[in-house]
Amino acid sequence: IITLSDLECDYINARSCCSKLNKWVVPEVIGHAVVTVLMLISLHWFIFLLNLPVATWNIYRYIMVPSGNMGVFDPTEIHNRGQLKSHMKEAMIKLGFHLLCFFMYLYSMILALIND
């Protein structure tokens, strides 16, 4: 969010912004897929079903990068067609999702510690 807002305010150029953001796309996809699979293996169905759409969206977004683009975030297209606003909106939604998941995981951990 901070990097995208810096790009929006012209504090950094599009190429450095996209290279900073693109280096975190693959770890995000892998991390979220691992968490989703772990929730499936541990039979936490509600959390698995909550994580499944986000993991699917991350994988879809990574797979559907057009050939010739630098990555999910492309400096030549980030200012076109309102992509900057949509990337910012997506980042805010993900922030809210991860905040919700953090408190759910914390509650689950405390509940498991109390029950044992």
C-alpha positions in Angstrom: 0.0 0.0 0.0 2.8 2.4 0.9 4.7 1.7 -2.4 1.5 2.2 -4.4 0.7 5.4 -2.6 4.3 6.6 -3.3 3.8 5.9 -7.0 0.5 7.7 -6.9 2.1 10.8 -5.4 5.1 10.5 -7.8 7.7 10.0 -5.1 9.1 6.9 -7.0 8.9 6.0 -10.6 6.8 3.2 -12.0 9.7 0.9 -12.8 11.1 0.8 -9.3 7.6 0.5 -7.8 6.7 -2.5 -9.9 10.1 -4.2 -9.3 9.6 -3.8 -5.6 6.0 -5.2 -5.7 6.8 -8.0 -8.2 9.5 -9.5 -6.0 6.8 -10.3 -3.3 4.2 -11.8 -5.7 5.6 -15.4 -5.8 6.3 -15.6 -2.0 2.7 -14.4 -1.4 1.3 -17.0 -3.7 3.4 -19.8 -2.2 2.7 -18.7 1.4 -1.0 -18.4 1.0 -1.2 -21.7 -0.9 0.7 -23.4 1.9 -1.5 -21.9 4.6 -4.6 -23.0 2.7 -3.3 -26.6 2.3 -2.3 -26.7 6.0 -5.8 -25.7 7.0 -7.2 -28.4 4.8 -4.9 -31.0 6.3 -5.6 -30.0 9.9 -9.4 -30.1 9.1 -10.1 -26.4 9.9 -12.9 -26.2 7.4 -14.1 -22.7 8.0 -10.6 -21.2 7.8 -9.8 -23.3 4.7 -13.0 -22.1 3.0 -12.2 -18.6 3.9 -8.6 -18.8 2.5 -9.5 -20.8 -0.6 -10.9 -17.9 -2.7 -8.0 -15.6 -1.9 -5.4 -18.3 -2.7 -7.3 -19.0 -5.9 -7.3 -15.4 -6.8 -3.6 -15.0 -6.1 -2.8 -18.1 -8.3 -5.1 -16.9 -11.1 -3.6 -13.4 -11.1 0.0 -14.8 -11.2 -0.9 -17.3 -14.0 -2.7 -14.7 -16.2 0.2 -12.3 -16.5 0.4 -11.5 -20.3 3.7 -12.5 -22.0 6.1 -9.6 -22.2 5.0 -8.0 -19.0 7.5 -7.5 -16.2 5.1 -9.4 -13.8 1.8 -8.8 -12.1 2.7 -5.2 -11.7 3.9 -3.8 -15.1 5.4 -0.3 -15.3 4.0 0.4 -18.8 0.4 -0.5 -17.8 0.1 0.6 -14.2 -1.1 4.1 -15.0 -3.4 2.8 -17.8 -7.0 1.9 -17.4 -7.1 2.7 -13.7 -4.9 -0.1 -12.8 -3.2 1.9 -10.0 -6.6 2.4 -8.3 -7.5 -1.2 -8.7 -4.2 -2.4 -7.3 -4.6 0.0 -4.4 -8.1 -1.3 -3.8 -6.9 -4.9 -3.9 -4.1 -4.1 -1.5 -6.6 -2.6 1.0 -8.9 -5.6 0.7 -6.0 -8.0 1.3 -4.9 -5.9 4.3 -8.4 -6.2 5.8 -8.5 -10.0 5.0 -5.1 -10.6 6.7 -6.1 -8.5 9.7 -9.2 -10.6 10.1 -7.2 -13.8 9.7 -4.7 -12.7 12.2 -7.3 -12.3 14.9 -9.0 -15.5 13.9 -5.7 -17.4 14.2 -4.9 -15.7 17.5 -8.4 -16.6 18.9 -7.9 -20.2 17.7 -4.5 -20.5 19.3 -5.7 -19.1 22.6 -8.7 -21.4 22.5 -6.5 -24.4 21.8 -4.2 -23.5 24.7 -7.0 -23.1 27.1 -8.6 -26.4 26.1 -5.4 -28.4 26.5 
